[in-house]
Amino acid sequence: MQHENKPSETFLSDPTYFLSRIDRSVADNIRDIEKSFDEDAGIVKDFIVFISRKMKKDLFGFTRFTLSEFCKETGRNKQTLCEVHPKFKNNPKAEVPEYFGHRFETTFDYALFHMLSNNIIFSRSYEYKHQDKVIELKNFAILKDIKVSIDRHTNTIKIYDVRISDELMEGFFRRYYTIDTNGYKHVGKGRGGDGRKSLYIFLYKTRHQLLSSGKRITKLPIDLLASVAHIESEEPRFKKKSVKRVLDYIREKGKLPFDYTFVQGDPTKKYQELYWVSLDFSVYHEVMEAKEDHNFYIALLERMRDLFHHTYGNHVQITGEKDTFQRWLTNSDADLTHKANELCKAYFKVHNKDITLAMAKKLIRGGLFSDDN
């Protein structure tokens, strides 16, 4: 091998921005999440953003977390999430679900169980292309397994181990929009936060689509933006004022630079909306995720799957474990040297540069995007 190279700057996280990913089928169907999960929808959206951020930052340890970590990354209030879920608070006779000996009674725990037991149901089928095939999704599983344990060092802190669905993992690797998750957590604080987060996702989705097609400006109906942000005012002037307030808040707190102006529709066009918002992302200087990042993750996952199946085939079984590959992948000590070898090969394939086995092991143990790499 050549002398040791530091991984490219795409591995380093900016303290202001963290360019993560969100599944397109989720971002394109925010309303379907709200319909499918009702009062838990905000936590469900947060979880999808949170777990995708963990995968981007540390592919080899993304499935284990604490509630404090979740709240830090999403802006949620920990005390609120620890309260008894409204379903059981308002109906003491309601049966609390139990799974692997744990009662899913708190607001956060029940939302997790909700994601395990229910899918996102799309109001219309969602289609995307993969390897010249059209894949159709009619519903979307989020989790396939949950285990809750108590940290043996503190005896009080809950440790959550989750196994995400194949659909969500596929979305992270192949079917996604880029989103700054540092800004996401800031726009959600305070009253109306879930609506602002939904609009924040929508704006990043719009930005991603525009930049991918070489454009910077688009025009959207004000009613559409108001609906996404949960603004229910009927009077046009009040709706305009509310939309302006939310857009300004997202620009300030979420640090998403864009310009906007309110424009009237063309009265000569029948059935056209009367009021529109022109969005201009020309001022946005942050580059989109490098193509090398995308190719590296794809190459790495394929090599990890091949290594796992070559080593263990279909015979490995772990009692109570529904996804042995995911558990193996997120156990950084399991087959570390073999994993590091495959990471070196994936990195060379994409960047045409060598990294040492020691650096590869450090990336696996410390996280691909850990601050000290």
PyMOL commands that set and color helices and strands:
alter all, ss='L'
color gray80, all
select helices_A, chain A and resi 9-11+24-27+30-57+67-74+78-82+86-89+107-117+166-174+181-187+193-212+222-228+236-253+291-312+324-329+336-351+357-366
alter helices_A, ss='H'
color red, helices_A
select strands_A, chain A and resi 19-23+64-65+98-99+102-103+120-130+133-140+143-150+158-164+176-180+217-221+259-264+275-280
alter strands_A, ss='S'
color yellow, strands_A
deselect
rebuild
show_as cartoon
